[in-house]
Amino acid sequence: MTSRYLRFFQPFRVLLMVMCLAVFPALGDEHSGGEKGNNPVLATVNGQEIYRSDIDLARSMLPERYRGVPLEIIYPSLVDQVIDSKLVGELGRKDGLENDPLVEERIKQATARIVQQTFLTRYVSERLTEKSLRAYYDELVGDEKARQQVHARHILVETEEQALALIKELEDGADFEKLARKKSIAPEGAKGGDLGYFSRDQMAPEFVVAAFAIPPGEMTMTPVQTDYGWHVIKVEDKRLPDAPDYEDILADLESGLSKKIMGDLVADQRRQADIVLFNLDGSPKDSPLAE
């Protein structure tokens, strides 16, 4: 098991180095904090201490697909690369980069990002409670319109004229599935235009309005235009799925409510802010961002 993981991880040694340099820049002497008991020193480099929290931070910066590798497997590589980043940082300090304008600007930018991220994390966490999640769940499952699903097929073509010609063929008795396989430019054409079941938030708004208005077994009598082209839609079935259990969708609820909390916060701040937008050449722009 260990050798398999090591063989898998070896090609990413350079990636680890790059990520650790990003996490521990030349001026990054401060460790990530934590109590001494659960944040032990794991190494020292010319007197600089490397803490367990430094290793955890380096691991968290890896691409998601590699974060699941057991820590004991990647620990040697992580600590080596954090050590290397400390050594490179020393070289930067010896070159006097601490006062370099570019470094100072990068630090300001990084500080701004960290402040934003920390504030949002705390703001959302304080509001992501059992009570708020339950209320969000009740709001979602209580909205039958949002839960409704349609099973439809479609034929996508480039022009309205082509779509009108298809509708004429279908009215004359042509088979929808065969015509979709032959004429549709959408990937679903190979499946007879079958889109399966979908809800209102899964398709383009124009497509949704048309599809949910068509009775099962019927098709559009006029083409439907979206950003993808012109559609001829046939509805096979409609259904109202049972509401999922709270526990089964808790992760989705947390994600959805987090986005809603952040979205509401930003929208509120924009309404209160005095925002002036300029064109690329610096000239005034009439449309305010705060609308």
N, C-alpha and C positions, 0 to 999 in steps of 0.2 A: 504493500500500500504506500509506504513512505517513498520508496524508490520511484513508483509510478508518478506520484505527485511532484517529486523533484524533477523528473524528466519533463513533466508537463510545464513546470514553472521556469525552468532554466532559460528558455528563449526570452523571458520577460525581465531579465536582469537589468537590461538597459532601461526598460520602462520603469522599473522600480527606482532606479537612480534618478531619472527625470522627475518622477513624482515626488520623491523625497526632497529633491532640491527645491521643488515648488512649495512643499510644506514647510521646510526649514531653510528659509532664505539666509543670505549672508549675515543679516542682522538679527536672526532669530535665536537669541540666547535664552529667552525665557521658556521654561517648560510649561506644560499645559495645566499645571495645577493639580490639586487633589491631595488627600491625606497621605501621610508618609506610609501608613500601613498598607493601603491599597494602591499606592503609586510608587513602587520601589524604584531605586536606581538600578538600571540594567547594564549600564556601561559608562565609562568615562573616556573622554577624548581630550588629552592635554589639559585635564582638570575640568572640562565641561561635562556636566552630568547628563546622561540620557535616561529618561524616565519611562516607565511602562506606558504612561499616557502619550508619550512621543511615538512609541511603536503603534499604539492603537490609532493614533491620528494618521500615521503613514499608511496603515492598512485601510483606513476608511477612504483614503484618496485613490485607492486602486479602482480600476473599472469594476463594475458590479459583478461581472461574471467570475472574478477571481476572489471576491470577498468571502465566498463560501469555503474556500480552501482552509482546512484546520490551521489555527494559529501556530501550533507547534511545528507544522511543516514549513511554513513560510517565515517563521521567526528568525532563523539564521540569516536569510536574505534581507529581511527588513532591517534588522539591527546593523548589518553590514552597510546597507545603503544610507541609513541615518548617520552612521559614523562617517561615511564618505562625504555626506552633505555638510557635516560639521567641519571637516577638513577643508572643503572648498570654501566654506564661509570664512574660515581663518585667512585663507589667501585673499579673499575680497577685502577683509578688514585691513590686512597688511598693505593692500594697494590703496587704502584711503577711500574706499567706496562708501563708507558710512555717510559721508557728507556730499556724495555725488548727487546733483539735482535729479537725475533720472531715478536713482534709488529712492530719494526722498518722495518723489512724485508717486512711485509705485507703492511705497508704504502708505501714503495718504489714500490711494485708491483701495488698497487692501483693507485699511482700517474702516473706510466707508462701507465696504461690502460686509465686513464682519459685524459692524454695528447694525446694518440693515437686517442681516440674517438672524442675529441674536435677538433683536427686537421682535421680528416676525415670529420666531420660534416661541418666545415667551408669550407674546400676545395671543397666538393661536392656542397654545397649551393651556393658558388660563381659561379659555372659553370652550375648549373641547372637553366638556364634562359629560358624565353619564346622562344628566338631565337634558343637555343640549342635543346629544346624539339621539336620545329617545324621541325628542320633539322633531328632529330632522327626519328620523325614520317614519314617524307617524304622518308627517307632511308628505313624504314620498309615497308611501303605500296607500295613503288616503286619496291620492290623485289618480283616479282610474284612467283618466285621459292619458296620463304619462305612461301608464302600464300597458295600454292597448298596443297590440301588435298586428301587423299585416304581413301576410305571405304573398309576395308579388313576383311577377316576371317583368322584364322590360327588354325593349330593343332600342339600342342607342345608335343614332346616325349623326352625320355632321350637319345636315341642313334641314330646314323645315319642310322643304319640298320632298325630300326623301322620306321624312316621317309621314307626311300626308299620303304619299304613294303606298306606304306600308299599311296604313289604316284602311285604304281602299282595298288592298289585297286581302286583308283580314276580314273585311266586311263581305267580300266575295267568297269567303270560305277557306282561305289559306290557314294552315296550321301555325299557331303562334310559336310553338317551340321550334319547329323546322325553320320558320322564317328567321327566328332569332339566331339560330346556328349559322344560317347562311348570310344574313345581312348585318347583324349587330357588330359594332366595333368595340363593345365592352367585353371585359374578360369573361363575364357570365354568359356571353353568347354561346360558348362551347357547352354550357349546361342548359341550353334552351332558354337562356335569359333568367334563370332562377336565382332570386336574391334571398330565398329563405324568409324566415320571419324577422321583422325589424320593428323597432319602436320609433317614436317621433324624433328622438334626438340622434338617430343614427344615419340619417340621409339628408340631402340638401333640402332646405325649406320648401322650395317649389315642388320638389318631388313628393315630399311628405303631404302637402296640402292636396295634391291630386290623388295620391294613392289611398289616403284615408277617406276620401270622398267617394271612391268607387265601390259599388256593391260587389261581393264575391261572385266570381264568374264573369264579370264584365271587364271592359277595357276603356281606355281613354278614347274619346271621339275627336279630341284635338291634341296635337303634340304638346309636350311639356318641355320647356327650355330650362336648362341649368348651365352651369359653367362648363359642363362636360360635353354638351351638345343637345340634341333633341331626342326625347324619349317617347316611346309608345309603351304604355303600362297596362298590364293585365293583373287583376287581383284574384288570387286563388282562394284565400281564406282570411278570416279575421278572428282574433281571440283575445281574451283578457286573462293573462296568467295569474295564478294565485300569488299573493304577496309573499315574498321570501321571509324567512325567520330573521329576526334581528341579529342573532349571533352569526348566522351564515353570511351576512353581508356587512359585518362590523368594519372590516378593513376598508370596504368601499365607502361606507358611511363616513369614516374618519377622513378619508381622502377628499370626498366630496364636500364635507362640511368645512374642512380646512381651507379649501379653495374658495368657498363661499365667504368665510370669515375674512380672508385676505382681500377678496374682491370688494366686499362691502367697505372694508377699511380704506382701501385705495380710492374707491369712488367717493367716499365721504371727504377724504382729504383733498381730492381734486375739486370738489364743489366749494371748499373753503379757501383754496389757494388762489393766489394772484399769478396766473401763468400767462406768459407772453411768448408766442411762437414766431420765429423768424424763418425766412427762406434760406436756402443754401448759400446765397450770396450775401446774407446778413440784412437784407431789406425786410421791413415789417410784413407780417402775414396777418390777414384779416381774421382767420378762423382761430379762436382761442382753444387751447387744449383742454381747458377746464369745462367745456360744455358737456 
